[in-house]
Structure formats: structure tokens, C-alpha cells
Amino acid sequence: MPLELALRHAGPRRVVVRGELLGLADAPLVIVAGGISAGRHAAAGRDDATPGWWDAQVGPGRAIDTRRLRVLAIDWLGADGALDVPIDSADQADALAAVLDALGVGRALAFIGASYGAMVGLQFAARHGDRIERLVAISGAHRAHPYASAWRALQRQCVALGRSEGAVSRGLALARQFAMLSYRTPEEFGERFDAPPALHDGVARCAAEDYLAHCGQRYAARWTSTAFLRLSESIDLHRVDPAAVRVPTTVVAIEEDRLVPLADLQQLVETLGGPATLRPLRSRYGHDAFLKEDAAIARLLTEALAAAEGGAK
Amino acid sequence: MPLELALRHAGPRRVVVRGELLGLADAPLVIVAGGISAGRHAAAGRDDATPGWWDAQVGPGRAIDTRRLRVLAIDWLGADGALDVPIDSADQADALAAVLDALGVGRALAFIGASYGAMVGLQFAARHGDRIERLVAISGAHRAHPYASAWRALQRQCVALGRSEGAVSRGLALARQFAMLSYRTPEEFGERFDAPPALHDGVARCAAEDYLAHCGQRYAARWTSTAFLRLSESIDLHRVDPAAVRVPTTVVAIEEDRLVPLADLQQLVETLGGPATLRPLRSRYGHDAFLKEDAAIARLLTEALAAAEGGAK
């Protein structure tokens, strides 16, 4: 869908938004949004049976039940690498609002966002609060934490180093490996990679290195460096005034999250402008818990959607 | 001092160990050892009045009082970049034992090590336990934690990327910046770098980036990539059987440490082969607390040295 958007930092631009709809036509709509590497294909469906990024939660009989809901997900602005300007979470929220317009949906049942998707959800609730009954924000706050921003800034420098030296893919793969570390936890690595390092040709190779290298290479094969740089940067540009969010909101916090400290989500809940509930979880998967803790996340989503449906009646 | 050492991984080698002595000749000797970038110049003294890496703890009237103690510190094997082989913490311990031999010191009062220095201290206590009354191990365990090892392995890949692309200094500076993040905490960064990122020429620059870049450049100007690679690797190669340490030991743990989890130091204390005390501290400086929490560290050192002197009588 082509759109004319007034981008917060880059001004008016013609952009293309690619989305996917799942589930029942004319049913209440739920917007789902994940991390910067999650896109429009949230789950397997009739049109595309390949696995999506959130099959555990989206599908027939899942917490976000496609037998009685309609589900919308989009590719983030910038994900195709064609838009090489600063992209704000507000731009993503405005794009989603424009997609609702195009679909003729006045008011969606819920916006369920995790990680960057939670940041965009907060922006959406602040800018287009009349378009949703309820927000579920998992592992995303009103701003990026300065430590996490520093971590991402260094990842972008890996890409910059690779780019300026003609080793783009290697720089991008290395950046992704550092990102993976930030998504996971010492608890998980301590269990999975407990073996001592092995010496190969006089150089130590640590137990986690093969796994991380695989993650990095797979990422670099699928993404452009521009998409990574602009979406990573977008997380750091994100700021929302919590008081501007008056939509009923469920905030899900993971105590082990290395990127989004529990304290930031506590502060968010205390300063939101509408009814807000904090649901803390513990997970050895840290920031990635929304992709891993299927049962616990499903329970929270079911509860939040029931509350949204109660509100919508 | 030239030495013939049997390196654990690289076999017999002629190496040169550079050390510095401070304080009173013939007084009881205390070995001090810091992180991989700390060297023989622990504190300002008569021969070299420039600041050392531990002036806060070593000097006249300090916790490690040079008016009544003799203090030995060395440059780590590998620190000059000339030894390009896997270096074990056991090699460093053996080098220090050889230095004691050369000084004619049968038994030192204490080995006080922090970070990598604590790892070497544990090795020293396991291999040469009859040469010290007491060990103080600050923020270092019997093995590197797998998550921390992964973090360092990726830092070494930054150096490798820079090296193979003719940008050695840039790769080394970037590696050091990631290391700095691991030494510090979100708590500190949250306070120091709370400003939103600024856009410069259409690219966001986060609040911590100037500080980190400065740290990286300063490091790259003073160190070789080989020294960094081999000493970083040495941390990951480190393993000690705690049961082999029978020397009375004080273990200092920082709860906020992102590299050395409190749980690892608890396990260390529970399995040490001799009398052991765990002294947990809280610090917004995380792994770098031994360089920053001067008063709290001084109290612990004073107490440990008094215990060592009691034991030596």
C-alpha cells in the first residue's frame, strides 16, 4: 500500500507499507507487532503457510485466535532498506493508522506489541488512542534505556566498520551477534554453553561462538545493512510521554531483560495516562521471552484480550 | 626479568617479566594484580611518580600501606604484544612465583587480585598455595562465565574484522568500547547518559557515544591488538578447581557485575578448599567497582590484610 506520510525527522515522503491480514474478515481487528526483525508475516495462514515469527500466539485456537479475530501485521517502514532516513516509532504508528483507514477499520480491539512493537504501540496509543480498545506492551518502554542505546550504537559501528572496509556482510553479522547477546541472558548461556573453550590453530573458540556465528550469518543473508542501521536507530530515537497514553494498557516486563530494565517499565506504568497493569514475568530468555515463553505469554494475552472485549461491549 | 616458563598451552618459552616494587624493602610482601589492562605500575612511587591504576588503595596511609608493606605488581605476560600464543592464568601465576623466587621471598603476606588478577590469584593459590598467607579475589571466579566469554569472543571478532580489513586500530577501539559496556552498568549509564540521541547529518548519535569513543581511542593508542586478543582469550581459558585452593580467601562480589555473576562467586566460596568468606558489595560501577568504590574496597582490604597478618604471626 503506497502512502504519503509526514515523517517526524525526514519530512513528507511517499512510502510503501506492506501488510498481511490473517483470520476472519469483519471480525474485531488485532494489530500485532514484534521486534525490528519481525515483519508482516506473523503466522502461517492460508495465503502463506510458511512459519511466521509469532505462530505460538497467532493462529486457530491460539491466544490471538484467528477463528474469531482478524490480525494485522506490517513490515516496518525501513525494513526493505529503501528508506535511508531517520525513522521514528511515531512514523510507524502513523503508517499503521493509515492502514486502518484503508481497511475501513475505525477502531481495533487491541494493539499487541513486543520489543520495538511495544514502543510503536505506545506511540500509536498516544497519537491514535481512539483507534484501539487496549494496548499490550511487552518488553518495550516509553524510551530506550541509555545503556541499551549505547549497546546498539556500538552494533551500528560494527556495520559502519564493515561498510567502510568493504566487508558489509561481516560487519552486519557481527552486529547481529552482539544484538543476540543483548536479547538473551547469562542464565541461558550458562546452561547452554558451559563447555570450556577449545583451542583451534592456537586460538580459543568459546562454546557459544558457533551458535552466535550462525545467527549472525543467517541475519546478514536476509537483511540489508541500511535496514538494520535505520531500525536499530529508530529504537533509540523513540520517546513517548506516558501521560499521553490514555488507552487501557497491559505492560509485560521480564525481570531478566538486559535491554529493558524492569524499573523503566515500573516507571512507565506509574506515569501512563490511563488504566495500566504491570505484569512481571521471569524468564531465562530475557528480552526474547515473548518469542519463547509461550504458555506464560499466551495467558497474559488471553486475559488482555478478554479485558479488551469487555471494554468494547 | 628474563624467565624460562613452561606455558600450559604453548610449552616452554623464554619470556620477560616486568615488575615494579613499591614500599618498604624487607617488609611483608603483598602482590597486587588488576584487570587485563592493569600493569606493573599500580601506584605512584619514588621511582615513577605518575599515577598508577590503584593509587586509591596502594600508597602511604592507604589500605595497602607502602609505609609498612612491600608491594609487587607485574605487567601481564602478553601485555607487550610480543607473546602471540594462548596464555593461561596458570602461566601468569607461575611467572609471579618465579618473581618471588628471584626476590628471595618465600612467603608473601597476601595476593590481592581483581578481575583477571583475581583469576590469577586463584591459580596462584591453587599452584603455589604455600607462598601466600591469604588471597583476596575481587570480581573474579574459578572460570569465566559463558555469557561473558561470548561477549569477549565477539570483541575479539571486532579486532579480527579490523585486522583483516586494514583497520586494526578501529577494530581494537570498537572492541574496547564493547568491553567498557561490560565493565559498567545500566544504572550508571542511566544516570550519566540520559539525554535523547541527537541527529547529526541524518544519523542519530547516542549520549554515551562520545564517552565510549574516547575510551576506545585512548585504549587503541596504548595497546596492541595482539596483547588485547591474547589477554582477553586468557580470561576465557581460565579454569581453577576451587577445591585446590586451601589458602584462606576473601571473595568480593559486586551484585551489579555484568561479567561475573554473584552466583558464580557464591559457588566459588562454597567449594573452595580452605576457609573462605564472601563479601558482597553493591555498586553502580559493576565490574569496575574495584577501581571506583574506594572506601568500601579499602575497608575490605584493611580487614583482609589484618587477618593475613594475624595468620602470619
HADDOCK unambig.tbl for C-alpha pairs under 7 A between the chains (distance, minus, plus):
assign (segid A and resid 85 and name CA) (segid B and resid 202 and name CA) 6.50 0.50 0.50
assign (segid A and resid 86 and name CA) (segid B and resid 202 and name CA) 6.34 0.50 0.50
assign (segid A and resid 86 and name CA) (segid B and resid 203 and name CA) 6.68 0.50 0.50
assign (segid A and resid 145 and name CA) (segid B and resid 190 and name CA) 6.71 0.50 0.50
assign (segid A and resid 146 and name CA) (segid B and resid 189 and name CA) 5.88 0.50 0.50
assign (segid A and resid 146 and name CA) (segid B and resid 190 and name CA) 5.37 0.50 0.50
assign (segid A and resid 146 and name CA) (segid B and resid 193 and name CA) 5.93 0.50 0.50
assign (segid A and resid 146 and name CA) (segid B and resid 194 and name CA) 5.93 0.50 0.50
assign (segid A and resid 147 and name CA) (segid B and resid 186 and name CA) 4.97 0.50 0.50
assign (segid A and resid 147 and name CA) (segid B and resid 189 and name CA) 5.32 0.50 0.50
assign (segid A and resid 147 and name CA) (segid B and resid 190 and name CA) 6.43 0.50 0.50
assign (segid A and resid 149 and name CA) (segid B and resid 206 and name CA) 6.58 0.50 0.50
assign (segid A and resid 150 and name CA) (segid B and resid 206 and name CA) 6.56 0.50 0.50
assign (segid A and resid 150 and name CA) (segid B and resid 208 and name CA) 5.89 0.50 0.50
assign (segid A and resid 150 and name CA) (segid B and resid 209 and name CA) 6.55 0.50 0.50
assign (segid A and resid 153 and name CA) (segid B and resid 206 and name CA) 6.82 0.50 0.50
assign (segid A and resid 165 and name CA) (segid B and resid 165 and name CA) 5.91 0.50 0.50
assign (segid A and resid 186 and name CA) (segid B and resid 147 and name CA) 4.97 0.50 0.50
assign (segid A and resid 189 and name CA) (segid B and resid 146 and name CA) 5.88 0.50 0.50
assign (segid A and resid 189 and name CA) (segid B and resid 147 and name CA) 5.31 0.50 0.50
assign (segid A and resid 190 and name CA) (segid B and resid 145 and name CA) 6.71 0.50 0.50
assign (segid A and resid 190 and name CA) (segid B and resid 146 and name CA) 5.36 0.50 0.50
assign (segid A and resid 190 and name CA) (segid B and resid 147 and name CA) 6.42 0.50 0.50
assign (segid A and resid 193 and name CA) (segid B and resid 146 and name CA) 5.93 0.50 0.50
assign (segid A and resid 194 and name CA) (segid B and resid 146 and name CA) 5.93 0.50 0.50
assign (segid A and resid 197 and name CA) (segid B and resid 236 and name CA) 6.92 0.50 0.50
assign (segid A and resid 197 and name CA) (segid B and resid 237 and name CA) 6.40 0.50 0.50
assign (segid A and resid 202 and name CA) (segid B and resid 85 and name CA) 6.51 0.50 0.50
assign (segid A and resid 202 and name CA) (segid B and resid 86 and name CA) 6.34 0.50 0.50
assign (segid A and resid 203 and name CA) (segid B and resid 86 and name CA) 6.69 0.50 0.50
assign (segid A and resid 204 and name CA) (segid B and resid 233 and name CA) 6.48 0.50 0.50
assign (segid A and resid 206 and name CA) (segid B and resid 149 and name CA) 6.58 0.50 0.50
assign (segid A and resid 206 and name CA) (segid B and resid 150 and name CA) 6.56 0.50 0.50
assign (segid A and resid 206 and name CA) (segid B and resid 153 and name CA) 6.82 0.50 0.50
assign (segid A and resid 208 and name CA) (segid B and resid 150 and name CA) 5.88 0.50 0.50
assign (segid A and resid 209 and name CA) (segid B and resid 150 and name CA) 6.55 0.50 0.50
assign (segid A and resid 233 and name CA) (segid B and resid 204 and name CA) 6.48 0.50 0.50
assign (segid A and resid 236 and name CA) (segid B and resid 197 and name CA) 6.90 0.50 0.50
assign (segid A and resid 237 and name CA) (segid B and resid 197 and name CA) 6.39 0.50 0.50
